[in-house]
Amino acid sequence: MSNMTTSDRVAASREAKSLVLRLNEIYKKTKDSELMDLMKRLTEKKRRIEKRLKGMPDLT
């Protein structure tokens, strides 16, 4: 994740969101705890990518 361009980060964030939404539909039917864990891991990675995209807040 460290050598990604901005466009790579945007694409990865969108893909993660899409995956989580699709996994959520399956989770609603199966209630599989492994799927929930996977969704949590994907969401955390997505948040890190988005945090990197937004950058540091101005302190002025």
Secondary structure, 3 states (H helix, E strand, C coil): CCCCCHHHHHHHHHHHHHHHHHHHHHHHHHCCHHHHHHHHHHHHHHHHHHHHHHCCCCCC
